[in-house]
């Protein structure tokens, strides 16, 4: 298993080295629900309602008024006629064919602007009965429908249920729960360690069933507590796509979608390498030794995480998944700390999710900070998220239901809504889904500092997917890093080489066994930087960092020729001066003692 993380901190800085550990959600006590109709067709209508100032409740519109309306319709290749009068004196006008919202609104705008007799005009919209799932435990699923902190799913289900979308759940695997099984696809087990982690007697294979992840005291590391099997993946999968309206159990957020179970976590957690392969495969990429995935996922749910900077292995896997059109949704973490130092929450291109309680405020355990995109229900203080589970304390038992709390529970709510959006508009890119998710929020009803743009509203998200919401253009790509040479003398904290423009890559050399190279970086108020030191293949160089006055603040010290990486945040209100030091531990010096130091803003 990965080594335990090193942590460093100061009033202004937060830094950590990359590792991976699985998040375990804490049990609580609560329950769940779903239903829908074709999205685009639901918004079409062939009628509009017009109120004329000159017409009373007993009179029809004038012939001139109807002619003006008819002329506006004819300009769009339409025929328009008078259908009937309403009790309030308004009139229903009928077109010869139904129009989508944007085209109908254009016609309405022309009617209003071109006829001073029009008091108001609006679409005669279709209204449908909202699905009220008959699942036995739906009433207990506050996270799906309650006005305070629920997702507003009943309205969203009228437009999309997620049909046709595959959601990959990279987790502990799943149990064939009767309330979930119909929505499960054949998946894969990517756990490679058979000594401790797999717990199913073999390595990678086509069976993603969860054998249980129970542990005994000290089994994961010295002093680690004993724990029962969590059935974590089954709970997450149920939140996304439990069978709905079957008079049994709970409902899922995107009950029309399918879940692709991909097992990468087992006893004590899972390795970054296995999780990265699982991401690539689930998105439809190629992984050596694994068969081609016949049902690539458009959404990946990673209710997992660990401490440290985003590993390159994670980032590469995420980049591959996104290039294949897959949205990657990840948990912010359950340590009530800045998610800046939680991976993969701090990786680029992911949708990072914080958790709120039933009152809509930040859950006590939820991580927070600038890398968080938005929040969703995760439960707290006894009001958890109900989903599918198993009664086994070690090996599998009978199907059951239970409430858990955690950002692991908030994340599948967002992944499920992403599936609703993609079912409504399959052409959306990962960036477009993320931007629309972040815009489809309502203000937090209680305090939730560092929880992103707001509390997710599923109905607003589906509307945004269909084109009804405004979308912020994606930011321009970051500038390409410049490359500079090391400039001597830079042998002390008080006389460092200044790196004035970021991002930058320095080509440096350790001249002698006592040579220590120093570089000054200015971090703006509220800003952060990531520094990565890559030594030559025959040397062990470490990366230290200091204040401008020479106080050592921390370091990254891996063994051998491994790269060092730190992420540093300025939490103050003024520019902070940081000095990076490259220190030789062993290996080459002189002309062959080369290294690169890359520094970039985040």
N, C-alpha and C positions, 0 to 999 in steps of 0.2 A: 504494500500500500504506500501511497505518497508519504513523505516525511511531514512531520508536524510543522505548521507555518511559523515563520519568524515575524514578529510585529514590532514596529517602532512608532513612536508618536511624540508630538510636542504640541504646545498650544496652537501652532499654526499648521502643523503638518500631519499627514496621515499616510503611512507607507506600509506595504506588505509584499512578501515574496509569493509567487504563484504556487498553489497547491490545489487539490480537489478533495472535497468530502461531500457526501450526500446529505441533504437536509431531511431530517425526520420531523414530521408534523406531530403536534401534541393532540391526543384525543380531547374531545369536548362533549357536546350533547345537543344535536338538532337534526333537520331533514330537508326534502327536494321536489321538482316538476317540469313540461313543454307543449307543441302543435304548429301549422302554417299553410301558405298558398303561393302560387307563382308570383314572383316579385314584380317584374315589369308589367305584366297584365293587370295586376291589382291597381295600378295607377292610371290606367287608360279610362277615359270617359268621353262620351259623345254629346254631352249636354253641358250647358252653362246657365247660370241664374243671373238675370239682369233686372235691376229695379230702376224704373224710369220716374223721374220727378213729375212728369205731366200725367202719368197714368195712375188711376186710383184703384182701390180693391175691386171696383166694379167695371173698370174699363180696360180695354186692350191697349197696347202701345200703338202709337200713331203709325200710319203707313210709311211716313218718312223715316221714322226711327227704325222700323224693321228693314227698310231699304238700305239705310246706312250700315246696319249690322250685316245684312246680306252681302253688301259690297265688300266689306272687310273680309268675310269668309271666302268670297269668290276670288279675291286677290291671292288666296292660298290654295286655290283649286278645290274649295269646299262648297257645299250647298247647305244653307241654313234656313230653318223654318220655325214658326212659333208653335209650341207644343201645348202649353196650358198656363193658367194664371195661378199663383200661390195665394194662400189666405191673407198674406201680409201685403199683397199688391205687387210683388215681384213676379217675374215671368220666366218660364223655362223655355229656352231656345235649344233646338236639337240640330246637330250636325249630321251629315250623311255618313260619317265614319268617326271612330274614336281616335283621340289624339293623346300622345304622351304629355306629361305635365308641362314641359318647357314650351312645346308648340302651342298648347292651349293657352298658357299664360301670355304668350306673345299676342294671340288674338284678343284676349281679354284686355290687355294693355291698349291695343289699338282702339277697341270699342270705347274705353273710358276716356282716352285722350282725344278721340275724334268726335265725341258727341256730348255736348254740355248737358244734355237731358239725362245722362246716365248717372244715377245716384251711387250705385255700386254694381260691380260685376264680379262673378267668381265661378269657379268650376263646380259643377254638380257632381260631387265626388261619390264613388262607391264606398260604402261602409260595410264591414263584415263583422260577424260575431267573433270576438276574440276567443282563441282556444282556451278553454279551462280544462287542463289535463285532469283526468280522473285517477291519476296515480295515488295510491293510498296515503302516501306521506307528503304529497305535494304541499299541503297547507303549512307544513313545517319548514319549507324551503324559502325562508325569508329572503335569501340572497338572490332569488330569481325575480321576485315580484313586488316586494315591499317598497313603498314610496320613499322611505328615508334613505336606505342604502342598497336596495335591490337594483337589478340590472335593467328593469323595465322591459322584460322579455316578452310578455304576452302581446304587446303591440308589435314588437319586432317579428314574432312568429307569424303574424298575418302576412308578412312579406317574404320571409325566408326561414327555412328550417335547417339549412346547411346541406341539403340534398346534393349528392354528387361530389362532395369535398372529402378528402382524406386528411385526418389529423394524426400525425405521428406522436405517440406518447413514449418518450425516452425515459424509462423509469425502471422499476423492479420487475417488470413483466406484469401479467394479468392473470386472474383466475376466471374461468368460464362461468361467471355469474349469470344466472338466468335472466336478470334484468339488464344485462349488458351484451351477452353473447351474440344476439342477432346483429349487432352493430360492430362486431370485431372482425378484422381481416387477418389472414395469416401474417405473422410478423417474423421476427428473428431474434435470437439470443446472441449478443455480442460480447458477453463476458468471457474473457480469455483465461483468467486465473482460476484453476480448479482446486487449488490447495485451500483457499479460504473463502473467496468471494462467491463463486458460482453456486455452491451448495446444492447442485442438482446432479452431481456425479460426472459431469462432462463439461467441455468447453463450448465454443461457438457452434450453434446448430440452428435448425429451423423451428425450434420449440421455445416460444417466449413465455411459457407458463411460469408463474411465480411459485417456487417451491417453499417460500418462506425465507425471511432474512433475520431470524432470531439470533441472538448472541448470548454468550455466557460472560461472566465477569472477567475482565482482562483480555478478552479474545481479540479485540480490535487494536488495542494498545494498552500499555501498563496502566491499570486502574480504570479502564473503560467499564461502564456499567453494563449489567445484563439487560437485555431488552427482548420483548416478545416480537413476533413477526408483525410488520406494519401493514402489509398488503397495500402499500402506498400507491403503486401503479394502478391497482384496481379502483381505488378511491378517486384518483385523478381522472381515469378514463370514464368513470361513471358521471362525474361532473360534466364532462364534455358531451357524452353521447349515450347516457342511459336510455333504454327504450321508454318511450313516452306514450301516454294515453292508453296504457294496457291494464289499467285498474290495479297495478301492482307497484309497490316500492316507490321509487323516485323518478323524476324527470331530468333530462339532460339539457344543457344550454343549446347544443346543436344536434338534436336528436335525429335529424335526417342525415347527418354525416356518418362516416365510418372511421373507426379508430384502428390505426396500425400500431400494434404493440411492439416495441423494440426494447429488449431487456439489456440494460447496461449497468444497473445497480443491483448489488446483491448483499451478502453479509458484509457489514461494516462500510458499505458504500460502493464506490466504483472508481476505476482509473480514467483519467482524462483521455488516454489513448483509445479506450473502448468506447467512451461517450462520443468522441470525435468521429470514429468509424460509424457509429450508430446514426449520427446526424447525417453524414454524407449518404449512407445507404438509404435511410428513410426518405431523403429528398429525391432519390432517383439516381444518385451518383454510383460510381463503381468502387467496390472495396475488394481487395485481393482475398480470395478464399470464400467469398460470400456470393451466392447466386444473385442475378439481377432482380431488383425489386419490381414486381409487376404492377404495383399500385403505389406510385410515388405520392408522398404527402405534400399538400399545399401549405400546411401549417405544422410546425413542430412545437411541442410543449416540453419544456425542460424545467420541471419543478425540482430543481437540484442546485447545488452550488457549494463553493468553498471559498477560502480566504486567499487573497492575493491579486496581483495584476492579471489581466487577461492573458492566458498562455497563448503563444503563437499557434499552437496546435488547435486550440479552440477557434481562434480567429480565422484560421485557414478553413476549418470545417464550416464555420458560419458563412464565410464568403462563398464557398462552394454551394451550400444550400441556397443561399440568396440568388446566386447566378442561375440556379435551376428554377427560380420563381417561387421559392418557399419562404414563408414568413416564420421567423424564429422568435418564440415568446418564452421568456425566462423569469424565474422568481428572483425578487430582490434580495431575499435572505431573511432569516429569523433571529438575528442577533441584536436588533435595536441599535445598529450602528450605520455609519455612512456606507451605502452600497458601492461607493467608489472602490473599495477594497474587497469586493465580493465578485468572484468569477463564476459563471459567465455573465453575471448581471452588468459588469463593467465593460463587456466587449462591444465593439462597434457593430451597428446594424441589427441589434436585437431590440425587441420590445420588452422593457424591464418593468415588472409589476410589483407594486407595493400592496399591502393588505389593509382594509378597513374593517372596523367592527360593525355591529348591527346599528349603531347610532351614526355611522358614516364618518367617524373619526379614525385616526391612525390606530391600528391594532398595536397593543403594547410591545409586541415582539418584532414588528415589521422594520426592516431596514428602510432607509430613506436617502435622499440626497439628489445631486444634480444628474446622476445617471438614470434615475427613475423616470419613466415616461408617463405613467398613469396608475390609478389604483382600482381595485375591484374587491368584492367581499371575500374576506379570509377568515372572519370570525374572531371572537375573543370573549373572555369572561363568561364562559359557559354557553354562549350562543355560537356554535360552530357551523360548519358546512356539512350537511348530510349527503352521503353518497354510498355507493356499493362497497361492500367489504367482505370479510371472511371471518368465521368464528375461531379459526385455528390460532393457538398461541405460539405454536412452532410450525409444524407441518399443516397443510390445508385441512380445514374443516368444512362446515356448511356455509352456504351463502348467508350473508347478513347485511345490515346497514348500520352505519355509525357516523357520528359527526367528528370531524377533525378541524383543527385550526392551524393556519400557517399561510405564508406566501405561496407555499406549494398548492394551497387550495384556491388562492386568488388567481393564480396563473392560468389554470384551465378555464376559468370564466372568460378570460380575455382570448385564449386560444379558440374557445367555442364561438365567441362573437366574430372573430376573424373568419371562421368557417362560414358563418351566416353571411358575412360580407362577400366572400368569394363565391358563394353559391348565387348571390344576387348579381354579382358582376365578376365573372371569371377572368376578365382581362386586367384586373388590378395587379400592379407590381407590388413586391414587398414594401418598397418605399411608400407607395400610395396607400397601402393598407395601414402602415404605421402612422402616416400623417393623418389619415381619416380617423383612426382610433384615438389619437391624441386630441383631435378636435371634437370628437363625439363624447363629450363629458359634460357633467353638470358640476356646479360648485360643491365643495365638501360641506355637508350639513354640520360638521363638527371639526375641530382642529386636526389638521393632517399636514404638518410641515414637511416639506421635502418629498411629497407624494406625487409629484408630476403635475400634469395639466388639470387633473380633476378626477371625479368618480365616473367610471365608464357607464354610458347609457346605450344599451344595445339597439334600441329603436333608432336613435340618432346615428349610430354607426351604420346601420343598414341603409338609412336614408342617404348618408354620405356616400356609401358604395354605389348607390343608384344615381348619384349625381346631384342630390338635393342639398349637399352640404358644401361649404367653402373649404378649399384645401390650400394650405400654405405651401408655396413652392419649396422644393428641397433646397437646402443650402448649397452654395457652390462647392465644388470639390476643394479639399485643402491644397495649399500650394505644395509643389514638389520640394523636397528637402534640398538645400544647397549643401555643397561639400567644401570643407575647408581643411587646411593642413594645421597640425599643431604648431604653435609658435612659442619657442622658448625665449626667455626663462618663464616658466609657469610652475615653479617648484614649491610654492607656498600658498596657504590660504589667503594671505594678504596681497599676493601678486599673481592672481589667476589670469588666464586668458579669457577675455570676454566673448560670449556667444550672443551677439546682439540680435540676430534675426533667426527666428524659429519657423519651421523645422530646419535642423542642421545636422549634418554628419561630419564628425571630425576624424581624420586619419591621423592617428598618433603612434608614438614609439616610446617604449620604456628604454631609456638610454643606458641605464645601469641598474644594479640590484638595489640601489638606494633611491632611484628616481621615482618621484611621485608627481603626477601631472594634475593640475587644477584648472577648472573651468567655471566661470561665473555666469549664472543665469538669473534673469529678473522675471519673477512670477507676479503678474498683476493681481490686484485684489480680487478674490473669488476665483482666480484661475488655477490651473493645474498643469503639470508637465509630466511626461514619461521619459525617463532616460534609460537607454539600453546599451550595455557595454558588451562587445563581442571580442574576446581575445583571440590571438592566433591559436591554432589547433594544438600547439605544444606548450601552452602556458596557462597558468592559473592567475588571473588578475581579478581583483575585487573592486566594487564600486562603493565608495563612502560619500557622505554628504555632510556639509557644515554650514553654520550660519556665517554671516560676513565677518563676525568677530572671532571666528575660529572654534566655536562650540560644536563638537561632534553631535549630530542629530540622529544618525543611523547609518546602516550599510546593507548591502546585499552581498552575500558570500557563499556562492555555490562551490561545489568541489570540482576539481579538474578544470577543463577548458570550457565549461558550461557558461552560457551568457548570463549576465546579471541584469536585472530590471527593477526599477523602482518607479512608483507613481506618487507624486507629491502635490498636495493641495495647499493653497494659501487661503486660509479661512479668515484672514484679517481684512482690514479696510484700506490698507496701503500696499504699495509694491513691496515685495519681499525679495531680498538678495540671497541667493543660494549658491554655494560653491560645491561642485562635484569633484571628487578626487579619484583618480585611477591608481590603484595600489598593486604592486607586484607581490604575489605570494610565492610563486615558484615559476621556473620556466625561462624562456629566452629573453635576452636583452640586446641592446644595440640595434643594428639594421634589421635583424629578424624578429625583434621584440615588438611586433606590430599589434594594433588593435583599432577598432572603430567604436566611436561613442556617438550614438544617435539621440538627439533630444527633440521632442516634438510637443506642441501644446495639445491639450485634450478638450 
